[in-house]
Amino acid sequence: MDKKTWNAFSKTLPQYRLLVDSISAVVPVHQVQKLVSDRGGASYTVDTPVVYNSALDDINQDSEIKMILVGDNPGRREQAAENRRYLVGPSGKIAASFFSNHPELGIDFRKNVLILNKTPIHTPRTAELKNLCTLGGKLVRDAVFSSQKAMAEILFEFWSALSAKTIHTAPIPVWIIGYSEMKKGRIFEIYTNTLKDLCRSSPVFKENIFFFRHFSMNQFTIDLKQQKQPRESIAECLRRIGAAYRGRILG
């Protein structure tokens, strides 16, 4: 990064940390632990109910960020005390393998990708954010909703910081993974609406957002394989289908 980009990035990072700290004060560990214990699946100890992606602290002025990737919310492995990073579970391994298997994209998943989520609040599965809202009452429900708005705004701030390099440098792409819960009436509707507002204020931002299916259960890879056209490069296919899904969500 040049000095200007680094300074802009450095100003945005504390905003993200402050958000996580403020949400952490509202979402107690015992409520998330109860959700885990009552769900009927495999139980585990909840270490971090609201997860700050500590991988962002490893970014320095020498880092080369080529993409921002947005997941849903931290899962079991992401919240574990030994991790506290986003996309380090099975989905993260699939993502890392995808980029490793396609060197023509020029992206090292663990070095060149800044990873965010639609909310930093942990649940075993994304759909269980609804259960947490019911369990935690108005205070937790408001935290789940307000965190989405803030995370969308922080995404825009990071993107603006990393894209404002020089007039000769193209803005970096934003990949949003998973969009089924972003539709009207779903758990991430507020994130979607905030994103739409930001896109109206910055059409260039919208042009560089691409939506894809989840990495989990190889949905992303299967969808890419099914949609790839003859003689179309991987990069061309990604841009085409990512833009098509963008149209479904953002209009």
C-alpha positions in Angstrom: 0.0 0.0 0.0 1.1 3.5 -0.5 1.1 5.9 2.5 -2.3 7.4 1.6 -3.9 4.0 1.3 -2.3 2.8 4.5 -3.4 5.8 6.5 -7.0 5.4 5.2 -7.0 1.7 6.1 -5.5 2.4 9.5 -8.3 4.9 10.3 -11.0 2.4 9.4 -9.7 -0.5 11.4 -10.5 1.1 14.8 -14.1 1.7 13.7 -14.4 -2.0 13.2 -12.8 -2.9 16.5 -15.1 -0.3 18.3 -18.1 -1.9 16.7 -17.2 -5.4 17.9 -16.4 -4.1 21.4 -19.8 -2.3 21.6 -21.7 -5.3 20.4 -19.8 -7.6 22.8 -21.1 -5.6 25.7 -24.7 -6.4 24.6 -24.5 -10.1 23.6 -23.5 -12.1 26.7 -21.7 -15.4 26.3 -24.2 -17.3 28.3 -27.0 -16.6 25.9 -25.0 -17.8 22.9 -23.9 -20.8 25.0 -27.5 -21.6 25.8 -28.3 -21.5 22.1 -25.5 -24.0 21.4 -26.6 -26.3 24.2 -30.3 -26.3 23.4 -30.0 -26.8 19.6 -29.7 -30.6 19.7 -26.5 -30.8 17.6 -22.9 -31.2 18.7 -22.3 -29.0 21.8 -19.1 -27.0 22.3 -17.8 -24.2 24.5 -18.5 -20.7 23.3 -15.3 -18.6 23.7 -16.2 -15.5 21.7 -19.9 -14.6 21.2 -18.8 -11.6 19.1 -15.8 -12.1 16.9 -13.3 -9.5 15.8 -11.3 -10.8 12.8 -7.8 -10.7 14.3 -6.3 -11.4 10.9 -6.8 -7.8 10.1 -4.2 -6.9 12.7 -1.6 -8.7 10.6 -2.1 -6.3 7.7 0.6 -3.8 7.4 1.8 -1.2 4.8 3.6 -3.9 2.9 0.5 -6.0 2.5 -1.2 -6.2 -0.9 -4.9 -6.5 -0.5 -6.5 -7.5 -3.8 -10.0 -8.3 -2.7 -12.6 -8.0 0.1 -14.7 -11.1 0.8 -17.8 -10.9 3.0 -19.2 -14.0 4.6 -22.3 -14.4 6.8 -21.3 -14.6 10.5 -18.6 -16.4 12.5 -19.1 -20.1 13.1 -17.8 -22.6 15.6 -14.2 -22.6 14.6 -14.1 -18.8 14.0 -15.2 -18.0 17.5 -12.7 -20.5 19.2 -10.1 -18.8 21.4 -7.2 -20.2 19.4 -8.6 -18.7 16.2 -10.8 -15.6 16.4 -10.4 -15.2 12.6 -13.0 -15.4 9.9 -13.3 -18.3 7.4 -10.9 -20.7 9.1 -13.2 -23.7 9.2 -14.2 -26.0 6.3 -15.6 -23.2 4.1 -12.3 -21.3 4.5 -10.3 -24.3 3.5 -12.5 -24.7 0.4 -12.0 -21.0 -0.4 -8.2 -21.3 0.0 -8.1 -24.4 -2.2 -10.1 -22.6 -4.9 -7.6 -19.8 -5.2 -4.7 -22.1 -4.9 -6.1 -24.2 -7.7 -6.5 -21.1 -9.9 -3.2 -19.3 -9.8 -4.2 -17.3 -12.9 -6.4 -15.2 -10.6 -3.3 -14.0 -8.8 -4.8 -14.2 -5.3 -3.4 -15.9 -2.2 -6.5 -16.3 0.0 -4.6 -15.8 3.3 -2.4 -12.9 2.1 -4.4 -10.9 -0.5 -8.0 -11.1 0.9 -9.5 -8.9 3.6 -12.4 -10.9 5.1 -15.4 -9.4 6.8 -18.9 -10.7 7.8 -22.4 -9.3 7.6 -22.4 -9.4 11.4 -19.7 -10.3 13.9 -22.1 -12.2 16.2 -21.5 -15.9 16.4 -24.1 -18.7 16.0 -23.6 -22.3 15.1 -25.4 -21.8 11.8 -26.4 -18.5 10.2 -30.1 -19.2 10.3 -29.8 -19.6 14.1 -29.3 -15.8 14.4 -33.1 -15.7 14.5 -33.2 -18.1 17.5 -30.6 -15.9 19.2 -32.8 -12.8 18.6 -35.7 -14.6 20.3 -33.6 -15.9 23.1 -31.9 -12.6 23.9 -34.9 -10.4 23.5 -35.0 -6.8 22.3 -31.4 -5.9 23.4 -29.8 -8.8 21.4 -32.2 -8.4 18.5 -31.3 -4.7 18.2 -27.6 -5.7 18.3 -28.0 -8.2 15.5 -29.8 -5.6 13.3 -27.6 -2.6 14.1 -24.4 -4.6 13.6 -25.5 -5.4 10.0 -25.8 -1.7 9.2 -22.5 -0.9 10.8 -20.7 -3.8 9.0 -22.0 -2.7 5.6 -20.8 0.8 6.3 -17.4 -0.5 7.4 -17.2 -2.6 4.3 -17.6 0.6 2.3 -15.0 2.4 4.3 -12.4 -0.4 3.8 -13.2 -0.6 0.1 -12.9 3.2 -0.3 -9.6 3.1 1.5 -8.1 0.3 -0.5 -9.5 1.4 -3.8 -8.3 5.0 -3.7 -4.8 4.3 -4.8 -4.1 6.1 -8.0 -6.2 7.0 -11.0 -4.4 4.2 -12.9 -5.4 1.5 -10.4 -8.8 -0.2 -10.7 -11.0 -0.5 -7.6 -10.7 -3.8 -5.8 -13.6 -6.3 -6.1 -15.9 -7.2 -3.2 -17.1 -10.8 -3.1 -20.2 -11.3 -1.0 -20.6 -15.0 -0.3 -24.1 -16.3 0.4 -27.1 -14.2 -0.5 -30.2 -16.3 0.4 -30.5 -14.6 3.8 -30.1 -11.2 2.2 -33.5 -11.2 0.5 -36.6 -9.3 1.9 -37.8 -10.7 5.2 -34.6 -12.7 5.8 -32.1 -12.2 8.6 -29.7 -10.0 6.6 -32.3 -7.7 5.0 -30.9 -4.7 6.9 -27.4 -5.4 5.5 -28.9 -5.5 2.0 -30.8 -2.3 2.5 -27.7 -0.5 3.8 -25.7 -1.8 0.9 -28.3 -0.5 -1.5 -28.0 3.0 0.0 -24.3 2.9 -0.2 -24.4 1.8 -3.8 -26.8 4.7 -4.7 -24.2 7.1 -3.3 -21.3 5.4 -5.1 -22.2 3.6 -8.4 -18.5 2.5 -8.7 -18.8 0.7 -5.5 -21.9 -1.2 -6.8 -20.1 -2.1 -10.1 -17.3 -3.8 -8.1 -19.6 -6.0 -5.9 -20.1 -9.6 -6.9 -22.4 -12.2 -5.3 -21.7 -15.9 -5.1 -23.0 -19.0 -3.5 -21.5 -20.3 -0.2 -18.1 -22.1 -0.2 -19.7 -24.6 2.2 -20.7 -28.0 0.8 -18.8 -26.9 -2.4 -21.8 -24.8 -3.5 -19.5 -22.1 -4.9 -17.4 -24.6 -6.9 -20.4 -26.6 -8.2 -22.2 -23.5 -9.3 -19.1 -22.2 -11.1 -18.6 -25.5 -12.9 -22.2 -25.7 -14.0 -22.3 -22.1 -15.3 -18.9 -21.9 -17.0 -19.2 -21.5 -20.7 -16.9 -23.0 -23.4 -13.7 -21.0 -24.0 -14.6 -18.7 -21.1 -11.8 -18.1 -18.6 -12.4 -18.5 -14.9 -12.1 -14.8 -14.3 -14.6 -14.0 -17.0 -17.1 -16.6 -15.6 -16.7 -15.2 -12.1 -17.4 -11.7 -13.2 -20.4 -12.7 -15.3 -22.2 -14.8 -12.7 -21.2 -12.5 -9.8 -22.8 -9.6 -11.6 -25.9 -11.6 -12.4 -26.4 -12.5 -8.8 -25.7 -8.8 -7.9 -28.7 -7.9 -10.1 -30.9 -10.3 -8.1 -30.0 -8.7 -4.8 -29.2 -5.1 -5.5 -31.3 -4.5 -8.6 
